[in-house]
Amino acid sequence: MPRHKLSTTVSADTYSFLQMLVDTGKAASIAEAVDMAVQPARRAVNRARLEEATAAYFARLSPRAAAQERKLGAALSRSTKKVDFDS
């Protein structure tokens, strides 16, 4: 993915944290450290968007389609009981 130039000022604590990630080898650069720090926020926003889209999908289902979805959900739940996720 191409990188974009970003020029900003951060607090001393934030800079120290980012530099610590680089110094300990957890990030190759300050830019990579920023990407690592931002990733959890991006993940949370994406999950919230998915949650909203899923709720909207189910809210607009017809009663018949909702019943079919419930049946599919129940069948999936039953089928996963046969799977050993630990092996």
C-alpha atoms as an extended CHARMM CRD file, in Angstrom:
* protein
*
        87  EXT
         1         1  MET       CA              0.0000000000        0.0000000000        0.0000000000  PROA      1               0.0000000000
         2         2  PRO       CA              1.4410000000        3.4070000000       -0.8680000000  PROA      2               0.0000000000
         3         3  ARG       CA              2.3210000000        5.6440000000        2.0440000000  PROA      3               0.0000000000
         4         4  HSD       CA              1.2300000000        9.2580000000        2.3700000000  PROA      4               0.0000000000
         5         5  LYS       CA              3.2420000000       12.0540000000        3.9160000000  PROA      5               0.0000000000
         6         6  LEU       CA              1.9020000000       13.2940000000        7.2450000000  PROA      6               0.0000000000
         7         7  SER       CA              3.3970000000       16.1480000000        9.1960000000  PROA      7               0.0000000000
         8         8  THR       CA              2.0570000000       16.7400000000       12.6900000000  PROA      8               0.0000000000
         9         9  THR       CA              2.9960000000       17.5690000000       16.2430000000  PROA      9               0.0000000000
        10        10  VAL       CA              2.3430000000       15.0860000000       19.0460000000  PROA      10              0.0000000000
        11        11  SER       CA              2.7390000000       15.2010000000       22.8050000000  PROA      11              0.0000000000
        12        12  ALA       CA              6.0600000000       14.2330000000       24.3290000000  PROA      12              0.0000000000
        13        13  ASP       CA              4.4200000000       11.1320000000       25.8400000000  PROA      13              0.0000000000
        14        14  THR       CA              3.0700000000       10.0350000000       22.4640000000  PROA      14              0.0000000000
        15        15  TYR       CA              6.4270000000       10.5810000000       20.7940000000  PROA      15              0.0000000000
        16        16  SER       CA              8.1850000000        8.6260000000       23.5530000000  PROA      16              0.0000000000
        17        17  PHE       CA              5.7240000000        5.7720000000       23.1440000000  PROA      17              0.0000000000
        18        18  LEU       CA              6.1900000000        5.6590000000       19.3780000000  PROA      18              0.0000000000
        19        19  GLN       CA              9.9630000000        5.8460000000       19.7380000000  PROA      19              0.0000000000
        20        20  MET       CA              9.8840000000        3.0320000000       22.3190000000  PROA      20              0.0000000000
        21        21  LEU       CA              8.0980000000        0.8260000000       19.7680000000  PROA      21              0.0000000000
        22        22  VAL       CA             10.9250000000        1.5170000000       17.3330000000  PROA      22              0.0000000000
        23        23  ASP       CA             13.7040000000        1.1330000000       19.9250000000  PROA      23              0.0000000000
        24        24  THR       CA             12.3720000000       -2.2310000000       21.0910000000  PROA      24              0.0000000000
        25        25  GLY       CA             12.0210000000       -3.5110000000       17.5290000000  PROA      25              0.0000000000
        26        26  LYS       CA              8.2370000000       -3.7000000000       17.6400000000  PROA      26              0.0000000000
        27        27  ALA       CA              8.0900000000       -1.1860000000       14.7780000000  PROA      27              0.0000000000
        28        28  ALA       CA             10.6500000000       -0.4920000000       12.0710000000  PROA      28              0.0000000000
        29        29  SER       CA              9.9600000000        3.2350000000       12.0170000000  PROA      29              0.0000000000
        30        30  ILE       CA              7.8940000000        5.9870000000       13.6180000000  PROA      30              0.0000000000
        31        31  ALA       CA              5.5100000000        5.7020000000       10.6510000000  PROA      31              0.0000000000
        32        32  GLU       CA              5.0210000000        1.9940000000       11.3040000000  PROA      32              0.0000000000
        33        33  ALA       CA              4.5550000000        2.7050000000       15.0210000000  PROA      33              0.0000000000
        34        34  VAL       CA              1.7990000000        5.2110000000       14.1940000000  PROA      34              0.0000000000
        35        35  ASP       CA              0.1280000000        2.5980000000       11.9640000000  PROA      35              0.0000000000
        36        36  MET       CA              0.3000000000        0.0760000000       14.8240000000  PROA      36              0.0000000000
        37        37  ALA       CA             -1.1500000000        2.5680000000       17.2970000000  PROA      37              0.0000000000
        38        38  VAL       CA             -4.0050000000        3.5540000000       14.9790000000  PROA      38              0.0000000000
        39        39  GLN       CA             -4.9510000000       -0.0140000000       14.0230000000  PROA      39              0.0000000000
        40        40  PRO       CA             -7.0810000000       -0.7740000000       17.1290000000  PROA      40              0.0000000000
        41        41  ALA       CA             -9.1430000000        2.3820000000       16.5430000000  PROA      41              0.0000000000
        42        42  ARG       CA             -9.6340000000        1.4720000000       12.8840000000  PROA      42              0.0000000000
        43        43  ARG       CA            -10.7080000000       -2.0420000000       13.8900000000  PROA      43              0.0000000000
        44        44  ALA       CA            -13.2220000000       -0.6520000000       16.4120000000  PROA      44              0.0000000000
        45        45  VAL       CA            -14.7090000000        1.7330000000       13.8290000000  PROA      45              0.0000000000
        46        46  ASN       CA            -14.9850000000       -1.0640000000       11.2640000000  PROA      46              0.0000000000
        47        47  ARG       CA            -16.6910000000       -3.3570000000       13.7760000000  PROA      47              0.0000000000
        48        48  ALA       CA            -19.1520000000       -0.6130000000       14.7330000000  PROA      48              0.0000000000
        49        49  ARG       CA            -19.9560000000       -0.0440000000       11.0430000000  PROA      49              0.0000000000
        50        50  LEU       CA            -20.5070000000       -3.7620000000       10.5290000000  PROA      50              0.0000000000
        51        51  GLU       CA            -22.7180000000       -3.9100000000       13.6120000000  PROA      51              0.0000000000
        52        52  GLU       CA            -24.8300000000       -1.0030000000       12.3460000000  PROA      52              0.0000000000
        53        53  ALA       CA            -25.1270000000       -2.5040000000        8.8540000000  PROA      53              0.0000000000
        54        54  THR       CA            -26.0980000000       -5.8890000000       10.2990000000  PROA      54              0.0000000000
        55        55  ALA       CA            -28.7300000000       -4.3450000000       12.5580000000  PROA      55              0.0000000000
        56        56  ALA       CA            -30.1430000000       -2.3490000000        9.6390000000  PROA      56              0.0000000000
        57        57  TYR       CA            -30.2680000000       -5.5020000000        7.4940000000  PROA      57              0.0000000000
        58        58  PHE       CA            -32.2380000000       -7.4350000000       10.0950000000  PROA      58              0.0000000000
        59        59  ALA       CA            -34.4930000000       -4.4590000000       10.8740000000  PROA      59              0.0000000000
        60        60  ARG       CA            -35.7550000000       -4.2830000000        7.3080000000  PROA      60              0.0000000000
        61        61  LEU       CA            -36.3430000000       -8.0110000000        6.7920000000  PROA      61              0.0000000000
        62        62  SER       CA            -39.8580000000       -9.1930000000        6.1420000000  PROA      62              0.0000000000
        63        63  PRO       CA            -41.3120000000      -11.4770000000        8.8280000000  PROA      63              0.0000000000
        64        64  ARG       CA            -40.8750000000      -14.4480000000        6.4800000000  PROA      64              0.0000000000
        65        65  ALA       CA            -37.2220000000      -13.6170000000        5.7410000000  PROA      65              0.0000000000
        66        66  ALA       CA            -36.5680000000      -13.0330000000        9.4600000000  PROA      66              0.0000000000
        67        67  ALA       CA            -37.9820000000      -16.4850000000       10.2340000000  PROA      67              0.0000000000
        68        68  GLN       CA            -35.7010000000      -18.0120000000        7.6010000000  PROA      68              0.0000000000
        69        69  GLU       CA            -32.7060000000      -16.2130000000        9.1020000000  PROA      69              0.0000000000
        70        70  ARG       CA            -33.5900000000      -17.5490000000       12.5580000000  PROA      70              0.0000000000
        71        71  LYS       CA            -33.8030000000      -21.0860000000       11.1590000000  PROA      71              0.0000000000
        72        72  LEU       CA            -30.4300000000      -20.7100000000        9.4610000000  PROA      72              0.0000000000
        73        73  GLY       CA            -28.9250000000      -19.3310000000       12.6640000000  PROA      73              0.0000000000
        74        74  ALA       CA            -30.2570000000      -22.2270000000       14.7030000000  PROA      74              0.0000000000
        75        75  ALA       CA            -28.9420000000      -24.7490000000       12.1620000000  PROA      75              0.0000000000
        76        76  LEU       CA            -25.5250000000      -23.1120000000       12.1790000000  PROA      76              0.0000000000
        77        77  SER       CA            -25.4610000000      -23.1350000000       15.9650000000  PROA      77              0.0000000000
        78        78  ARG       CA            -26.2950000000      -26.8340000000       16.0290000000  PROA      78              0.0000000000
        79        79  SER       CA            -23.6530000000      -27.6610000000       13.4130000000  PROA      79              0.0000000000
        80        80  THR       CA            -20.8710000000      -25.8790000000       15.3050000000  PROA      80              0.0000000000
        81        81  LYS       CA            -21.4640000000      -28.0990000000       18.3270000000  PROA      81              0.0000000000
        82        82  LYS       CA            -19.9920000000      -30.9270000000       16.2500000000  PROA      82              0.0000000000
        83        83  VAL       CA            -16.7520000000      -29.0230000000       15.5840000000  PROA      83              0.0000000000
        84        84  ASP       CA            -13.8050000000      -29.3040000000       17.9350000000  PROA      84              0.0000000000
        85        85  PHE       CA            -12.2310000000      -25.8740000000       17.6800000000  PROA      85              0.0000000000
        86        86  ASP       CA             -9.3950000000      -26.8210000000       20.0300000000  PROA      86              0.0000000000
        87        87  SER       CA             -7.8560000000      -29.5400000000       17.8740000000  PROA      87              0.0000000000
